[in-house]
């Protein structure tokens, strides 16, 4: 899977470096000058650039993505408010899973605190 990731501002920018070290393209909301942008206002950028969005804000983004007919994919790190080291560990589990996939179009990838990863269709 080589679609680029956009990491939400609620997650560490260090996730970008992890993605790059594993051969994935990635950027962060902060690097794009989008700090404080409303969730719904990120969607046009995500859609236009075909970005796989990475967040721990499941509640808002699952609703927004459910309205999309076609999207590049959504990654949700389920536990919120976790240390950077835990974010890196869990995102690493996601990257392990995605290495064998061609894409995650119209899917949500959820990683849980125990490191398990679930992929399902959305919408």
N, C-alpha and C positions, 0 to 999 in steps of 0.2 A: 504494500500500500504506500503510495508516494504522494497522495494529495497533501497539500500544505496544512499545517495546524495553525490556528490562532488561539493563543492561550488567554483566558479571561484575566482581568485585573485582580480577581479574588484569589488567584493562584500565583505562585512565585515565578518570576522571570527565569529562574534557574531551570525550569522545565524546558525552555527553549534550547538551552545548551545541551541538555540530555537528549532531546530529539535530534539535534545536529550531530551529536557524537554517535548516534545510532543510524545516521544516514537519512533522516527525515527532515524535510523543510518545515520550518516553524518560525513564528514571530509572536509577539506579545502585544496586547492591547496598549500597554504603556509605550512600547517602542513605536507604535503607529500614531501616537499623540491622541489617543482616544480615552484617556482616563476620565472617569465620571460620565461617560456616554451611557444613556439609557439602554437597557437590554434591547428593546424593540428597535432602537436606532442603529444597533450593530447589525441587525439582520440584512439590510440591503448590501452592506459590504461583504458579509459572509456569503450571501447568495451570489453576488456579482463575481467574486474572486474564487468561488468554489472551495472555500475554506472548511476544514473540519474543526469545529469549535470545541475547545476543552474548557470545562467549567466545573465548579462544585455547586452551582446554583441550579439544581435540578428543577425545582418548582417552576421557576420562570421560563427557563429555556425549553423544557419539555412541552409547555403550553405553546410557546412560539413556534417550535419545530413541528408540532402537530398540525399547524396551519399551512405548512409548506407542502406543495405537491412533489417537489424534487429538491433534495439537499445533499451536500457532500458527506454529511454525517455529523454526529454529535457524540462527544466523549464526556461522561459525567464521572467525576471522582466523588463518590457518594458521601463519605464523611466530610463534613465541613469544618472549618476552623482548625485544621491540623498543621503540625509542624512541617517545615520545608522538607526535612528528611523523609517524612512519611509521604508527602506529596510526590517526591522523586521516586520513592520505592513503588508506589501505586501506579504512577505514570509509566514507569519501567515495565510493569506487568501488562499495561495496555499495549505498549510498543512490542513486547514479546508476542502478544496475540495478533497484532496487526501485521507483523512481518510476513505472515503466510497468506494474507488476504490481498486481493487485487484492489479492493476499495471497500468503503463502508457507506456507499450511497443509500440514502433512505433508511439508515440504521442508527440506533443509539448503542453505544458501547458504555457499559457501566462497570466500574471497578469498585469493589467493596473493601472494607477495612481488613478483611482476612486475605486480601490479594486475589480473590476470585474475580473473574471477568465474565460478564454476560453480554451477549449481543442479541438484539432483537430489532424487528422492523419498526419504523416510525416514519410517517403515520401508518 
